[in-house]
Amino acid sequence: MRVLARPERREPPLARPAAARLDAIRVALHTVTLDDDGADLGRLADTHHGLVVAGFGVGHVPSALAPVFGALAERVPVVLTSRSGGGSVLRHTYGAIGSETDLQRRGLLNGGLLEPYKARVLLRLLLAAGADREAVTAAFARHA
């Protein structure tokens, strides 16, 4: 057998956090809808350690939600993903309020190619392992 190409070697997997620590970490998943006003998100940072946002298409949300997500990102890690299930969140293509560029300026982390459920698992494991904001940002940057 001949191996013509080797897969890229990734970093070692995350350390497995203690079950009690993992059980204590709460990460919410919010799927954005057209008429979403974010009213149910106001106190999320009081009860959860992080949030994954499943935005439209390439990572956009209604403009009314941008300040809500920005305020949450000041308190807990907020990861922006696409709810489409088949594509990446863009990085710096659109600049309108609620676009991926605007949300990243407000502190949201780009989830890249990770679909919302996988991003939620990664964020929860990182937080359970004690990762700080810098480590969480770096981990998601590897998937962008």
C-alpha positions as CSV (number, residue, x, y, z in Angstrom):
1,M,0.0,0.0,0.0
2,R,1.2,3.5,-0.9
3,V,0.2,6.6,1.0
4,L,0.2,9.5,-1.4
5,A,-0.9,12.2,1.0
6,R,-1.0,12.3,4.8
7,P,-3.7,14.2,6.6
8,E,-2.7,17.3,8.5
9,R,-1.7,16.5,12.0
10,R,-3.9,18.3,14.5
11,E,-3.2,19.3,18.0
12,P,-3.8,16.7,20.7
13,P,-7.4,16.3,21.7
14,L,-8.8,18.3,24.6
15,A,-8.2,17.0,28.0
16,R,-11.2,15.3,29.4
17,P,-12.7,17.5,32.2
18,A,-14.0,15.9,35.3
19,A,-17.6,14.8,35.0
20,A,-18.8,17.1,37.8
21,R,-17.1,20.1,36.1
22,L,-18.7,19.3,32.7
23,D,-22.1,18.9,34.3
24,A,-21.7,22.4,35.9
25,I,-21.0,24.2,32.6
26,R,-24.0,25.5,30.8
27,V,-23.8,26.7,27.2
28,A,-26.9,27.9,25.5
29,L,-27.7,27.6,21.8
30,H,-29.8,30.4,20.2
31,T,-31.2,29.9,16.7
32,V,-31.9,33.3,15.2
33,T,-35.3,33.9,13.5
34,L,-36.6,36.8,11.4
35,D,-38.8,38.2,14.1
36,D,-36.3,37.6,16.9
37,D,-36.1,40.5,19.4
38,G,-33.7,38.9,21.8
39,A,-36.0,39.5,24.8
40,D,-35.3,36.0,26.2
41,L,-31.5,36.6,26.1
42,G,-31.2,39.5,28.6
43,R,-30.2,37.5,31.7
44,L,-28.6,34.5,29.9
45,A,-25.1,35.5,31.2
46,D,-26.5,35.1,34.8
47,T,-27.4,31.4,34.2
48,H,-25.0,30.2,31.5
49,H,-21.2,30.2,30.9
50,G,-21.4,30.7,27.1
51,L,-23.6,31.0,24.1
52,V,-23.6,29.7,20.5
53,V,-25.6,31.8,18.0
54,A,-26.9,30.0,15.0
55,G,-27.2,33.0,12.6
56,F,-28.5,33.3,9.1
57,G,-26.5,32.0,6.1
58,V,-22.9,33.3,6.5
59,G,-23.4,34.5,10.0
60,H,-25.8,37.4,10.0
61,V,-28.5,38.4,12.5
62,P,-31.3,41.0,12.5
63,S,-29.8,44.4,13.4
64,A,-31.9,44.6,16.6
65,L,-30.0,41.6,18.0
66,A,-26.5,42.9,17.4
67,P,-26.3,45.0,20.6
68,V,-27.9,42.2,22.6
69,F,-25.2,39.7,21.5
70,G,-22.5,42.3,21.9
71,A,-23.5,42.9,25.5
72,L,-23.5,39.2,26.2
73,A,-20.1,38.8,24.6
74,E,-18.7,41.2,27.2
75,R,-19.7,38.8,29.9
76,V,-19.4,35.3,28.4
77,P,-18.0,33.8,25.3
78,V,-20.4,34.0,22.4
79,V,-19.7,32.0,19.2
80,L,-21.3,32.9,15.9
81,T,-22.2,30.0,13.6
82,S,-24.4,29.4,10.6
83,R,-27.7,27.7,11.0
84,S,-27.6,26.6,7.3
85,G,-25.7,23.4,8.1
86,G,-23.6,23.6,5.0
87,G,-21.2,26.5,5.1
88,S,-18.8,28.8,6.9
89,V,-19.4,32.0,8.7
90,L,-17.7,34.7,6.7
91,R,-15.0,36.9,8.3
92,H,-15.0,40.4,6.8
93,T,-17.3,40.6,3.8
94,Y,-20.3,42.6,5.0
95,G,-20.2,45.5,7.3
96,A,-23.9,46.3,8.1
97,I,-25.3,46.2,11.6
98,G,-25.8,42.5,12.3
99,S,-23.3,41.3,9.8
100,E,-20.4,39.0,10.6
101,T,-18.0,41.9,10.6
102,D,-20.1,43.9,13.0
103,L,-20.7,41.0,15.3
104,Q,-17.0,40.2,15.5
105,R,-16.3,43.9,16.3
106,R,-18.8,43.4,19.2
107,G,-16.8,40.5,20.6
108,L,-18.4,37.4,19.0
109,L,-16.1,34.6,18.1
110,N,-16.3,33.3,14.6
111,G,-17.3,29.6,14.6
112,G,-15.9,29.1,11.0
113,L,-17.0,25.8,9.5
114,L,-18.4,24.3,12.8
115,E,-22.1,23.9,12.7
116,P,-23.9,25.1,15.9
117,Y,-24.2,21.8,17.7
118,K,-20.5,21.0,17.3
119,A,-19.5,24.6,18.3
120,R,-21.6,24.1,21.5
121,V,-19.8,20.9,22.3
122,L,-16.4,22.5,21.8
123,L,-17.2,25.6,23.8
124,R,-18.6,23.5,26.7
125,L,-15.5,21.3,26.8
126,L,-13.2,24.3,26.6
127,L,-15.0,26.0,29.5
128,A,-15.1,22.8,31.5
129,A,-11.4,22.4,31.1
130,G,-10.8,25.9,32.5
131,A,-9.9,27.7,29.2
132,D,-9.8,31.4,29.5
133,R,-11.1,33.8,26.8
134,E,-7.8,33.8,24.9
135,A,-7.7,30.0,24.8
136,V,-11.3,29.8,23.6
137,T,-10.6,32.4,20.9
138,A,-7.6,30.4,19.7
139,A,-9.5,27.1,19.6
140,F,-12.3,28.6,17.5
141,A,-9.7,30.4,15.2
142,R,-8.4,27.0,14.2
143,H,-11.8,26.1,12.8
144,A,-12.4,29.4,10.9
